[in-house]
Amino acid sequence: MTTAIKSTDIPGIPLFRKGKVRDVYDLGNALLIVATDRISAFDVIMEDAIPGKGTLLTELSLFWFEKTSHIIENHIISTKPEEYPDILAPYSELLEGRSMLVKKTKPLPIECVVRGYLAGSGWKEYQQSKAICGISLPSGLQQSEQLPESIFTPATKAEEGHDENISLEQAIALCGDRAIEAREYSLKLYAFAHEYAQKRGIILADTKFEFGVDVNNNLILIDEALTPDSSRYWLAERYSLGNQQENFDKQVLRDYLETLDWNKQAPSPRLPQHIIDAIKEKYQQAISILTKS
């Protein structure tokens, strides 16, 4: 059985940032992003990791980075440990398949969310105000219904807790004209990925992008791209208008946790093996369908 990688340690290289899933190291003129097998729910990192999850997420991100490179440049320098700086050579086995050597950028301080369907927090907000992030929508829309046109609904990046949805005007206040540029790229990326996935029997309901400004002052795509962790994917053949859909993400985990007497605070409960296996199977299924020729 594959051993889960819950954390990484590369002595001699400063840890740039430790996220819920990724460990990011500072190599001076570049960053090394390592996707661990950690998984979180309700903003709590689980005590148990999902073996191989990091390699699956990296595989799908790289697939989408390549597929969308005609729309916008991305931050990838290399994903082959043999091409990394020599100081990383002793860790090539750890880094194989779950790491990316990437360009340093100045990240925009917003999450760039595109919604094509009425789901999640967007559905909750619509029920209250017939709008999402200040964008008015027609009345009478149902849960999980496709929107008349996809909408850009940015959010703040929360160091702790939940991101907060903001308006385009607020995004412009934070990022200037880069927010407009990010909006255009986000909508183009979503439209391309939605069409691509739909041809393979998967609905991309919504997704989140991150952008950074590189040394040439160009906006480029960074972080991850169109993974089940950053996107809401539905199986088209099971799509049911007016209902909550089955997601290719951590829904199995969230549903299980909701059955427990847990206050959604750390430490998390331990996960039984059948839940760990079911989560991994969901990720594998999504990647298999999306990346097939």
SERO-4910 file (N, C-alpha, C, O; in steps of 0.05 Angstrom, whole numbers):
BEGIN
 pado doro    nc1    nc2    nc3   cac1   cac2   cac3    cc1    cc2    cc3    oc1    oc2    oc3
  Met    A     17    -24      0      0      0      0     18     25      0     38     26     14
  Thr    A     10     45    -16     25     70    -17     24     84     10      3     87     23
  Thr    A     47     94     19     49    109     44     41    138     39     50    150     19
  Ala    A     24    149     56     15    177     52     37    196     61     51    192     81
  Ile    A     41    217     45     60    238     52     45    261     65     32    276     52
  Lys    A     47    262     91     32    283    106     47    309    107     35    331    109
  Ser    A     74    308    106     89    332    108    116    327     95    125    304     92
  Thr    A    130    349     87    156    346     75    176    362     91    170    381    105
  Asp    A    201    354     89    223    368    102    248    367     84    259    346     79
  Ile    A    256    390     75    279    392     57    299    411     71    298    435     67
  Pro    A    317    399     87    336    415    103    353    434     85    361    426     63
  Gly    A    358    458     94    375    476     80    360    494     61    372    513     50
  Ile    A    334    489     56    318    505     38    296    518     54    280    503     66
  Pro    A    294    544     54    273    557     70    245    549     61    239    547     37
  Leu    A    227    544     81    199    539     75    186    566     69    185    583     87
  Phe    A    176    570     45    164    595     37    136    598     48    127    619     58
  Arg    A    121    575     46     93    575     56     84    547     60     91    529     44
  Lys    A     69    542     80     57    516     84     26    519     83     14    530    101
  Gly    A     14    509     62    -14    511     59    -29    487     70    -16    470     83
  Lys    A    -54    485     64    -69    461     74    -60    436     60    -61    414     72
  Val    A    -52    438     35    -43    415     20    -14    417     11      0    397     12
  Arg    A     -5    441      3     21    444     -9     42    456     10     36    474     25
  Asp    A     66    445      8     90    457     21    105    471     -1    112    459    -22
  Val    A    111    497      3    125    513    -17    152    522     -6    154    533     15
  Tyr    A    174    516    -22    201    522    -14    212    544    -31    206    547    -55
  Asp    A    229    561    -19    242    584    -32    270    576    -42    288    571    -26
  Leu    A    273    576    -69    299    570    -81    313    595    -91    331    593   -108
  Gly    A    305    618    -81    318    642    -89    304    655   -113    288    673   -111
  Asn    A    311    645   -137    298    656   -161    275    639   -171    264    644   -193
  Ala    A    267    619   -156    244    602   -163    232    590   -137    244    592   -116
  Leu    A    209    578   -140    196    564   -118    193    535   -125    190    527   -148
  Leu    A    193    518   -104    187    490   -107    161    484    -93    159    488    -68
  Ile    A    141    475   -108    115    469    -96    113    438    -94    115    424   -114
  Val    A    108    429    -70    105    400    -65     77    394    -55     69    405    -34
  Ala    A     62    378    -70     35    371    -62     35    347    -44     42    325    -53
  Thr    A     28    351    -19     28    329      0      1    313     -4    -14    320    -22
  Asp    A     -3    294     13    -28    278     13    -48    288     34    -67    274     39
  Arg    A    -42    311     45    -61    322     65    -87    329     52    -89    334     29
  Ile    A   -108    327     69   -135    335     59   -149    350     82   -145    344    106
  Ser    A   -164    370     75   -178    386     95   -208    386     89   -217    381     67
  Ala    A   -223    392    110   -252    396    107   -260    415    129   -250    414    152
  Phe    A   -278    433    123   -288    453    142   -264    469    153   -263    477    176
  Asp    A   -244    473    135   -220    489    142   -203    475    164   -187    489    177
  Val    A   -206    449    168   -189    434    186   -174    413    171   -186    397    156
  Ile    A   -148    411    175   -132    390    162   -136    364    177   -133    363    202
  Met    A   -144    344    163   -149    318    175   -124    305    186   -102    308    175
  Glu    A   -127    290    207   -105    275    219    -95    254    199    -71    248    198
  Asp    A   -113    242    184   -106    222    164   -104    234    136   -120    251    128
  Ala    A    -83    227    121    -79    236     94    -90    215     75    -97    192     83
  Ile    A    -92    222     49   -102    204     28    -78    196     11    -69    212     -6
  Pro    A    -68    171     14    -44    163     -1    -46    168    -31    -65    159    -44
  Gly    A    -26    182    -42    -26    187    -71    -41    211    -80    -40    218   -104
  Lys    A    -56    225    -62    -72    248    -70    -55    270    -82    -63    282   -102
  Gly    A    -32    275    -71    -15    296    -81     -6    291   -110     -4    310   -125
  Thr    A      0    267   -116      8    261   -144    -15    263   -163    -12    272   -186
  Leu    A    -39    256   -154    -63    258   -171    -69    288   -176    -75    295   -199
  Leu    A    -67    305   -156    -73    333   -159    -52    346   -178    -58    362   -195
  Thr    A    -27    338   -174     -5    349   -191     -9    340   -220     -6    357   -238
  Glu    A    -17    315   -224    -21    305   -251    -43    321   -265    -40    329   -289
  Leu    A    -65    327   -251    -87    341   -264    -80    370   -269    -88    382   -289
  Ser    A    -67    383   -249    -58    411   -253    -41    413   -278    -44    431   -294
  Leu    A    -21    395   -280     -3    397   -303    -17    392   -329    -11    405   -350
  Phe    A    -37    375   -329    -53    370   -353    -67    396   -362    -67    403   -385
  Trp    A    -79    409   -342    -94    434   -349    -75    457   -355    -81    474   -372
  Phe    A    -52    459   -342    -33    480   -349    -25    478   -378    -23    498   -392
  Glu    A    -20    453   -387    -12    449   -415    -35    455   -434    -32    467   -454
  Lys    A    -59    446   -427    -83    449   -444    -90    479   -447   -102    487   -467
  Thr    A    -84    495   -427    -93    523   -427    -70    542   -434    -74    567   -432
  Ser    A    -47    532   -441    -24    549   -446    -28    568   -470    -14    588   -472
  His    A    -47    561   -488    -53    579   -510    -69    603   -502    -71    623   -516
  Ile    A    -81    601   -478    -97    623   -468    -80    642   -451    -82    667   -454
  Ile    A    -64    631   -433    -47    647   -416    -22    631   -408    -24    607   -404
  Glu    A      0    645   -405     24    632   -395     21    624   -366      5    636   -352
  Asn    A     34    602   -358     33    594   -330     61    593   -317     81    599   -331
  His    A     62    586   -292     87    589   -277    106    565   -278    127    565   -265
  Ile    A     99    545   -293    115    520   -293    142    525   -306    144    535   -328
  Ile    A    163    517   -292    191    515   -303    197    487   -310    205    481   -333
  Ser    A    193    469   -292    197    440   -296    183    424   -275    177    433   -254
  Thr    A    177    399   -282    165    380   -263    182    355   -261    173    335   -249
  Lys    A    206    356   -272    224    333   -271    246    337   -251    263    355   -255
  Pro    A    247    321   -230    267    325   -209    296    325   -220    313    339   -208
  Glu    A    301    311   -241    328    311   -252    336    338   -264    359    343   -269
  Glu    A    316    355   -269    322    382   -279    321    403   -257    326    427   -263
  Tyr    A    317    395   -233    316    414   -210    345    421   -202    364    407   -210
  Pro    A    349    442   -186    375    448   -175    387    424   -161    373    408   -149
  Asp    A    414    422   -162    428    399   -150    422    395   -121    423    372   -111
  Ile    A    416    416   -106    411    414    -78    387    396    -72    384    385    -50
  Leu    A    370    393    -92    345    376    -88    349    347    -96    331    331    -92
  Ala    A    373    341   -107    378    313   -117    372    292    -96    361    271   -103
  Pro    A    380    295    -70    374    274    -51    345    269    -46    337    249    -33
  Tyr    A    328    287    -55    299    285    -49    283    278    -74    258    281    -75
  Ser    A    296    269    -95    283    264   -121    261    243   -118    240    245   -132
  Glu    A    264    223   -101    243    203    -98    218    215    -86    196    209    -94
  Leu    A    222    232    -66    199    245    -53    185    264    -73    161    265    -74
  Leu    A    201    278    -90    190    299   -107    178    288   -133    162    301   -146
  Glu    A    185    264   -141    176    252   -166    145    251   -166    133    238   -149
  Gly    A    133    265   -186    105    263   -191     87    281   -174     63    284   -179
  Arg    A     99    294   -153     83    310   -136     94    338   -132     87    353   -113
  Ser    A    113    346   -150    125    372   -146    127    388   -172    125    377   -194
  Met    A    130    415   -169    132    433   -192    153    454   -185    151    467   -164
  Leu    A    172    458   -202    191    480   -200    178    503   -216    172    500   -240
  Val    A    173    525   -202    157    547   -215    170    574   -212    187    578   -195
  Lys    A    161    592   -229    171    620   -229    160    634   -204    137    629   -195
  Lys    A    176    652   -193    167    669   -172    150    692   -184    157    703   -205
  Thr    A    128    698   -172    111    720   -181    102    737   -157    107    729   -134
  Lys    A     89    758   -163     75    774   -143     46    766   -145     32    777   -163
  Pro    A     36    748   -128      8    739   -131    -12    761   -127     -8    779   -110
  Leu    A    -34    761   -142    -56    779   -137    -69    771   -110    -71    747   -104
  Pro    A    -77    791    -94    -89    785    -68   -118    776    -69   -133    781    -50
  Ile    A   -126    764    -91   -154    754    -93   -155    726   -105   -137    718   -120
  Glu    A   -176    711    -98   -182    686   -111   -201    693   -134   -220    708   -131
  Cys    A   -195    682   -158   -211    689   -182   -230    666   -188   -223    646   -201
  Val    A   -254    669   -178   -275    648   -180   -293    654   -204   -302    676   -208
  Val    A   -298    632   -219   -318    634   -241   -340    614   -235   -334    590   -229
  Arg    A   -365    623   -237   -388    605   -232   -404    603   -257   -411    623   -269
  Gly    A   -409    579   -266   -426    574   -289   -453    563   -282   -471    562   -298
  Tyr    A   -455    554   -257   -479    541   -247   -485    552   -219   -468    562   -205
  Leu    A   -510    549   -210   -519    559   -185   -515    537   -163   -532    519   -161
  Ala    A   -493    540   -148   -487    519   -128   -471    531   -105   -462    553   -107
  Gly    A   -469    515    -84   -453    523    -61   -462    550    -49   -486    555    -46
  Ser    A   -442    566    -42   -448    592    -29   -463    610    -48   -479    628    -39
  Gly    A   -459    607    -75   -474    623    -94   -504    618    -93   -520    636    -95
  Trp    A   -511    592    -90   -539    585    -88   -552    597    -62   -574    607    -63
  Lys    A   -537    596    -40   -547    607    -15   -551    637    -18   -571    648     -9
  Glu    A   -532    651    -30   -534    680    -33   -557    687    -52   -571    707    -48
  Tyr    A   -560    671    -74   -581    677    -93   -609    674    -80   -626    691    -86
  Gln    A   -612    655    -63   -638    651    -49   -645    676    -32   -669    682    -29
  Gln    A   -626    689    -22   -630    712     -4   -634    738    -20   -650    755    -13
  Ser    A   -618    741    -42   -617    767    -55   -621    767    -85   -621    788    -98
  Lys    A   -624    743    -97   -626    741   -126   -601    753   -140   -602    763   -162
  Ala    A   -579    751   -125   -553    762   -136   -530    746   -123   -534    733   -103
  Ile    A   -507    747   -136   -483    735   -126   -461    756   -128   -455    765   -150
  Cys    A   -449    762   -106   -427    782   -105   -434    808   -119   -418    820   -133
  Gly    A   -460    816   -115   -469    841   -127   -478    839   -156   -486    859   -168
  Ile    A   -476    815   -167   -485    811   -195   -514    801   -195   -519    779   -185
  Ser    A   -532    817   -205   -560    810   -205   -565    787   -225   -554    787   -247
  Leu    A   -582    768   -217   -589    746   -234   -620    744   -237   -634    755   -221
  Pro    A   -629    731   -258   -658    729   -262   -671    714   -239   -659    696   -227
  Ser    A   -696    720   -233   -710    705   -212   -719    679   -224   -720    675   -248
  Gly    A   -726    660   -206   -736    634   -215   -716    613   -222   -723    592   -231
  Leu    A   -690    619   -218   -669    599   -223   -670    577   -202   -676    583   -178
  Gln    A   -664    553   -209   -664    530   -191   -636    523   -182   -616    531   -195
  Gln    A   -634    508   -160   -608    499   -151   -595    482   -173   -608    466   -186
  Ser    A   -569    487   -177   -553    472   -197   -559    480   -226   -549    467   -244
  Glu    A   -575    500   -230   -582    508   -257   -559    524   -270   -544    539   -256
  Gln    A   -555    519   -296   -534    534   -310   -543    564   -312   -565    570   -319
  Leu    A   -524    581   -306   -530    610   -307   -532    619   -336   -520    607   -354
  Pro    A   -547    641   -341   -550    651   -369   -522    656   -381   -518    652   -405
  Glu    A   -503    666   -365   -475    668   -374   -458    665   -349   -466    673   -327
  Ser    A   -434    655   -353   -416    651   -330   -409    678   -318   -407    698   -331
  Ile    A   -405    678   -291   -399    703   -277   -373    700   -261   -365    679   -252
  Phe    A   -359    723   -259   -334    725   -244   -340    736   -216   -351    758   -213
  Thr    A   -335    720   -196   -341    727   -168   -316    725   -151   -312    704   -139
  Pro    A   -300    745   -150   -275    743   -135   -279    741   -105   -301    746    -95
  Ala    A   -258    732    -92   -259    730    -63   -232    738    -51   -211    737    -64
  Thr    A   -232    746    -26   -208    752    -12   -193    725     -5   -206    704     -5
  Lys    A   -167    727      0   -152    704      9   -149    705     39   -136    722     50
  Ala    A   -163    687     52   -162    686     81   -139    668     91   -137    645     83
  Glu    A   -121    679    108   -100    663    119   -112    641    137   -101    619    139
  Glu    A   -133    649    151   -147    630    168   -177    632    163   -187    654    157
  Gly    A   -191    610    166   -220    611    162   -228    612    132   -213    603    115
  His    A   -251    622    127   -263    622    100   -255    647     84   -252    669     95
  Asp    A   -252    643     57   -249    666     40   -275    681     40   -296    670     45
  Glu    A   -274    707     34   -298    724     34   -303    734      5   -286    746     -7
  Asn    A   -328    729     -4   -335    738    -31   -335    769    -31   -344    782    -13
  Ile    A   -325    780    -53   -325    809    -57   -335    816    -84   -338    799   -102
  Ser    A   -341    842    -88   -350    851   -115   -326    857   -133   -304    858   -123
  Leu    A   -332    860   -159   -311    867   -177   -299    894   -169   -274    898   -172
  Glu    A   -315    912   -160   -305    938   -152   -286    936   -129   -265    950   -128
  Gln    A   -292    919   -110   -273    914    -88   -247    901    -97   -226    907    -87
  Ala    A   -250    883   -117   -226    870   -128   -208    891   -142   -184    890   -140
  Ile    A   -221    910   -156   -206    931   -169   -192    949   -149   -169    958   -153
  Ala    A   -205    953   -127   -193    969   -105   -168    955    -94   -149    969    -86
  Leu    A   -168    929    -94   -145    913    -84   -123    910   -105    -99    910    -98
  Cys    A   -131    907   -130   -112    899   -151   -108    919   -174    -91    915   -191
  Gly    A   -125    940   -174   -124    958   -197   -134    945   -222   -152    928   -221
  Asp    A   -124    953   -245   -133    943   -271   -127    913   -274   -138    900   -292
  Arg    A   -108    903   -258   -102    874   -259   -127    857   -254   -129    835   -264
  Ala    A   -145    868   -238   -170    853   -232   -187    849   -257   -199    828   -261
  Ile    A   -187    870   -274   -202    868   -300   -189    847   -318   -202    830   -330
  Glu    A   -162    848   -318   -147    828   -334   -151    800   -324   -155    782   -340
  Ala    A   -151    797   -298   -155    770   -286   -183    760   -292   -187    736   -297
  Arg    A   -202    778   -291   -230    771   -298   -232    760   -326   -244    739   -330
  Glu    A   -220    774   -345   -221    765   -373   -208    737   -377   -219    720   -391
  Tyr    A   -185    734   -365   -171    708   -367   -187    686   -353   -189    664   -364
  Ser    A   -198    692   -330   -213    672   -315   -237    662   -331   -242    638   -332
  Leu    A   -252    680   -343   -275    673   -359   -267    656   -384   -281    638   -391
  Lys    A   -245    664   -397   -235    649   -420   -227    621   -412   -233    601   -425
  Leu    A   -212    619   -390   -203    593   -380   -226    575   -373   -227    551   -380
  Tyr    A   -246    586   -359   -269    571   -351   -285    561   -376   -292    538   -377
  Ala    A   -289    578   -395   -304    571   -419   -290    548   -434   -304    529   -442
  Phe    A   -264    550   -436   -249    528   -449   -251    502   -434   -257    481   -446
  Ala    A   -246    503   -408   -247    479   -392   -275    467   -390   -278    442   -390
  His    A   -295    484   -388   -323    474   -387   -330    459   -412   -341    437   -410
  Glu    A   -323    470   -435   -329    456   -460   -313    430   -462   -324    409   -471
  Tyr    A   -288    431   -455   -271    407   -456   -282    384   -438   -284    361   -447
  Ala    A   -289    392   -413   -299    372   -395   -326    361   -403   -332    337   -401
  Gln    A   -343    379   -414   -370    371   -422   -369    349   -444   -386    331   -444
  Lys    A   -350    351   -461   -347    331   -483   -340    304   -471   -343    283   -485
  Arg    A   -331    303   -447   -323    278   -434   -342    270   -412   -337    252   -396
  Gly    A   -365    283   -412   -386    274   -393   -384    286   -365   -396    275   -346
  Ile    A   -369    307   -362   -366    320   -336   -374    350   -338   -366    363   -358
  Ile    A   -389    359   -319   -397    387   -318   -378    402   -299   -375    394   -275
  Leu    A   -365    423   -308   -349    440   -291   -368    463   -282   -373    482   -296
  Ala    A   -378    460   -257   -397    479   -247   -385    506   -240   -395    527   -246
  Asp    A   -362    505   -226   -347    529   -219   -319    522   -213   -312    499   -210
  Thr    A   -302    542   -212   -273    537   -207   -260    562   -197   -272    584   -198
  Lys    A   -236    559   -187   -221    581   -175   -193    582   -187   -179    562   -189
  Phe    A   -185    606   -197   -158    609   -208   -142    629   -190   -154    645   -176
  Glu    A   -116    626   -192    -98    646   -180    -79    656   -201    -69    641   -218
  Phe    A    -73    682   -200    -55    694   -219    -33    710   -204    -37    718   -181
  Gly    A    -10    712   -217     12    728   -207     25    744   -229     22    738   -252
  Val    A     39    765   -221     53    782   -240     82    774   -240     95    774   -219
  Asp    A     93    767   -264    120    757   -265    140    780   -268    133    803   -267
  Val    A    166    773   -272    187    793   -273    184    811   -298    195    833   -298
  Asn    A    170    802   -318    165    818   -342    139    834   -340    131    846   -360
  Asn    A    128    834   -317    103    849   -312     79    838   -326     60    852   -332
  Asn    A     80    812   -332     58    798   -345     42    782   -324     53    771   -305
  Leu    A     16    781   -328     -1    765   -311      0    736   -321     -5    731   -344
  Ile    A      6    718   -302      7    689   -310     -9    673   -290    -14    681   -268
  Leu    A    -16    649   -299    -31    630   -282    -13    615   -263      8    605   -271
  Ile    A    -20    615   -237     -2    602   -217    -18    583   -200    -42    579   -204
  Asp    A     -5    572   -180    -16    554   -160    -25    528   -172     -8    513   -183
  Glu    A    -50    521   -171    -61    496   -183    -81    505   -205    -88    528   -207
  Ala    A    -90    485   -220   -109    492   -242   -130    470   -245   -123    447   -252
  Leu    A   -154    477   -240   -177    460   -247   -176    432   -235   -183    412   -248
  Thr    A   -167    431   -210   -168    405   -196   -194    402   -180   -209    421   -177
  Pro    A   -200    378   -171   -224    375   -154   -223    391   -128   -243    396   -116
  Asp    A   -199    398   -120   -196    415    -96   -204    444   -101   -212    458    -82
  Ser    A   -201    453   -126   -207    481   -132   -231    484   -150   -237    507   -158
  Ser    A   -244    462   -156   -266    463   -176   -289    446   -166   -286    428   -149
  Arg    A   -313    451   -177   -336    435   -171   -343    420   -197   -354    431   -216
  Tyr    A   -337    394   -197   -342    377   -220   -366    359   -215   -368    347   -193
  Trp    A   -384    356   -234   -407    338   -232   -406    318   -255   -398    325   -277
  Leu    A   -416    294   -250   -419    274   -271   -444    281   -286   -466    281   -275
  Ala    A   -441    286   -312   -464    296   -328   -488    277   -328   -511    285   -327
  Glu    A   -482    251   -329   -504    231   -331   -521    230   -306   -543    219   -306
  Arg    A   -511    241   -283   -526    241   -258   -536    269   -251   -547    274   -229
  Tyr    A   -532    288   -270   -541    315   -265   -571    316   -262   -586    306   -278
  Ser    A   -580    330   -240   -609    332   -235   -615    360   -227   -608    369   -205
  Leu    A   -629    375   -244   -636    403   -240   -653    405   -215   -672    390   -210
  Gly    A   -647    426   -198   -662    431   -174   -652    416   -150   -664    418   -128
  Asn    A   -631    401   -153   -620    386   -130   -590    391   -127   -577    402   -145
  Gln    A   -580    384   -104   -551    384    -99   -539    361   -115   -550    339   -115
  Gln    A   -516    366   -128   -504    345   -144   -482    330   -129   -472    339   -109
  Glu    A   -475    307   -140   -453    291   -129   -427    303   -141   -424    304   -165
  Asn    A   -408    310   -124   -384    323   -133   -360    304   -135   -359    284   -121
  Phe    A   -341    311   -152   -316    296   -154   -296    309   -136   -274    316   -145
  Asp    A   -302    313   -111   -283    326    -93   -285    313    -66   -286    289    -63
  Lys    A   -284    330    -46   -284    320    -18   -311    316     -7   -315    314     18
  Gln    A   -332    314    -24   -359    311    -14   -362    285      3   -376    285     23
  Val    A   -348    264     -6   -349    239     10   -339    244     38   -351    234     58
  Leu    A   -318    259     41   -307    266     67   -326    283     83   -331    277    106
  Arg    A   -336    304     70   -354    322     85   -379    307     94   -389    311    117
  Asp    A   -390    291     77   -415    276     84   -409    258    108   -426    255    126
  Tyr    A   -386    245    108   -379    227    130   -377    243    156   -387    235    177
  Leu    A   -363    265    155   -358    281    179   -384    292    190   -386    296    214
  Glu    A   -403    297    173   -429    308    182   -445    287    198   -463    295    214
  Thr    A   -438    262    196   -451    241    211   -440    238    239   -451    224    256
  Leu    A   -418    252    245   -404    249    270   -411    271    290   -420    293    281
  Asp    A   -407    266    315   -410    287    335   -383    301    338   -368    296    357
  Trp    A   -378    319    318   -352    333    317   -358    363    314   -375    370    298
  Asn    A   -343    380    328   -349    408    328   -335    424    306   -335    448    305
  Lys    A   -323    409    287   -309    421    263   -286    439    272   -279    459    259
  Gln    A   -273    431    294   -249    444    303   -227    423    306   -233    399    310
  Ala    A   -202    431    303   -180    412    306   -179    404    336   -185    420    354
  Pro    A   -171    379    341   -162    359    322   -186    345    308   -208    345    319
  Ser    A   -181    335    284   -202    322    269   -205    293    279   -187    282    291
  Pro    A   -228    281    273   -231    253    279   -214    236    260   -208    246    238
  Arg    A   -207    212    267   -193    194    249   -212    183    228   -236    180    233
  Leu    A   -201    178    204   -218    169    182   -216    139    179   -193    128    178
  Pro    A   -238    125    177   -237     96    171   -226     91    143   -228    108    126
  Gln    A   -215     67    139   -202     61    114   -221     62     90   -213     70     68
  His    A   -246     55     94   -265     55     71   -270     84     62   -276     88     38
  Ile    A   -269    103     80   -273    131     72   -248    141     57   -250    155     37
  Ile    A   -224    134     67   -199    142     54   -199    130     25   -192    144      6
  Asp    A   -207    105     23   -207     92     -4   -228    105    -22   -223    109    -46
  Ala    A   -251    112    -11   -272    125    -28   -264    152    -38   -270    159    -60
  Ile    A   -250    168    -21   -241    194    -29   -221    192    -52   -223    206    -72
  Lys    A   -202    174    -48   -181    170    -69   -194    161    -95   -185    170   -117
  Glu    A   -213    144    -93   -227    134   -117   -240    156   -133   -241    156   -157
  Lys    A   -252    176   -118   -265    198   -131   -245    215   -147   -250    222   -170
  Tyr    A   -222    221   -135   -201    236   -149   -192    221   -173   -188    232   -195
  Gln    A   -187    195   -170   -177    179   -193   -198    178   -216   -190    178   -239
  Gln    A   -223    176   -209   -244    175   -229   -245    201   -245   -247    200   -270
  Ala    A   -244    223   -231   -244    249   -245   -221    252   -264   -224    261   -287
  Ile    A   -197    245   -255   -173    248   -271   -174    229   -295   -167    236   -317
  Ser    A   -183    205   -291   -185    185   -312   -203    195   -335   -197    192   -358
  Ile    A   -226    206   -327   -246    215   -347   -235    240   -362   -237    242   -386
  Leu    A   -224    259   -346   -216    284   -359   -192    282   -376   -189    296   -396
  Thr    A   -173    264   -369   -148    263   -384   -148    241   -406   -128    238   -420
  Lys    A   -170    227   -409   -170    206   -430   -170    220   -458   -180    242   -461
  Ser    A   -158    207   -477   -155    218   -504   -182    220   -518   -183    230   -541
***
